[in-house]
């Protein structure tokens, strides 16, 4: 039986996790306090994390390595765009390496973006997820299921 045929797909799970890109600081930390409620198998989590949680026993913990194609995908060069500083609120203050919130025009939700180049007139922004193109390492715990 494939994971997508599992009876857990579409069900809520309470989980904890901590991780990030292999070789980088583990910056995605939901390992303390109340567990996070997620719906399994519907894209709320990267596919690699979903697959692991679907296959885990209640109470189980594991550390996994997730290849980028099951994480946040490949880095898309089309996700890098250059804008005049005047086009961006507070654009005059942005410098290379800055992260800031960009409002997604489709969902209206803020997404984190990174300034990868800045000169006097323009800034180049990377809209890709910070983990795009990177393998991940995560500690996972399946606390309970609804």
C-alpha positions in Angstrom: 0.0 0.0 0.0 1.4 3.4 -0.9 1.4 6.3 1.7 -1.3 8.1 -0.3 -3.6 5.1 0.1 -3.1 5.3 3.9 -6.1 5.8 6.1 -4.2 8.7 7.7 -4.3 10.9 4.6 -6.6 13.8 5.3 -6.6 13.2 9.1 -5.2 15.7 11.6 -2.1 14.8 13.5 -0.4 16.5 16.4 3.4 16.6 15.8 6.6 18.2 16.9 9.6 18.7 14.7 13.0 20.5 14.5 15.2 20.8 11.5 16.5 22.7 8.5 18.8 22.4 5.5 21.6 19.9 5.9 24.8 21.7 7.0 22.9 24.8 8.2 21.6 25.8 11.6 18.4 24.0 12.5 16.1 27.0 12.3 12.6 25.4 11.9 11.8 24.5 15.5 8.4 23.3 16.6 9.8 20.9 19.2 8.8 22.5 22.4 5.4 23.3 24.0 2.1 22.3 22.5 2.3 20.0 19.4 1.5 21.5 16.0 -1.8 20.4 14.4 -1.4 19.4 10.7 -3.5 17.5 8.2 -1.5 14.7 6.7 -1.1 14.1 3.0 -2.7 17.4 1.8 0.4 19.5 1.3 0.6 21.3 4.6 4.0 19.8 5.1 6.7 18.9 2.6 6.0 15.5 1.0 9.0 13.9 2.7 7.8 15.0 6.2 4.2 13.9 5.3 5.4 10.5 4.3 7.4 10.0 7.5 4.5 11.1 9.8 2.0 8.9 7.9 4.3 5.8 8.5 5.1 6.5 12.2 3.5 5.0 15.2 1.9 7.3 17.8 4.6 8.5 20.2 7.4 7.5 17.8 10.4 9.9 17.3 12.9 9.7 14.4 15.5 11.7 12.7 15.3 11.7 8.9 17.1 13.1 5.9 14.7 14.4 3.2 16.0 15.0 -0.3 15.2 18.4 -1.8 12.7 17.0 -4.3 10.6 15.7 -1.3 11.3 18.9 0.7 10.8 22.3 -0.8 11.8 21.4 -4.4 14.5 22.7 -6.7 15.5 26.3 -6.6 13.6 28.0 -9.5 15.6 30.7 -11.3 12.3 32.3 -12.4 11.6 32.9 -8.7 14.4 35.6 -8.6 13.1 39.0 -9.7 14.6 42.5 -9.8 12.5 45.6 -8.8 13.2 49.3 -8.4 13.7 50.2 -4.8 10.8 52.7 -5.1 8.4 49.7 -5.9 8.9 48.2 -2.4 7.8 49.7 0.9 10.9 50.7 2.8 12.9 49.6 -0.3 15.5 52.3 0.4 16.6 50.5 3.5 17.0 47.0 2.1 20.5 45.4 1.8 21.8 42.1 0.5 21.0 39.3 2.9 17.8 40.9 4.3 14.6 38.9 4.7 11.3 40.7 4.6 7.6 39.8 4.2 6.2 40.1 0.6 2.4 39.9 0.2 1.5 37.0 -2.1 -0.8 38.6 -4.8 -2.9 35.4 -5.1 -3.4 34.4 -1.4 -2.9 37.8 0.2 -0.6 36.1 2.8 2.8 37.3 3.6 5.7 35.1 2.5 9.4 35.5 3.5 11.7 36.7 0.7 15.4 37.3 0.6 17.3 40.2 -0.9 20.2 38.6 -2.9 21.5 41.8 -4.5 21.0 45.5 -3.9 22.4 48.6 -5.6 21.5 52.2 -5.5 18.4 51.8 -7.7 17.3 48.2 -7.6 17.0 45.1 -5.4 17.0 41.5 -6.5 14.6 39.3 -4.5 14.6 35.5 -4.3 11.0 34.3 -3.8 12.0 30.7 -3.5 11.6 29.0 -0.1 14.9 29.4 1.9 15.2 25.6 1.8 14.6 25.2 -2.0 17.2 23.1 -3.6 18.6 21.9 -0.3 18.3 18.5 1.4 16.8 18.6 4.8 17.4 16.9 8.1 14.6 16.8 10.7 13.8 15.3 14.1 10.1 14.3 14.0 7.7 13.2 16.7 4.1 11.9 16.1 2.4 12.9 19.3 -1.2 11.8 18.5 -3.9 11.6 15.8 -7.5 13.0 15.8 
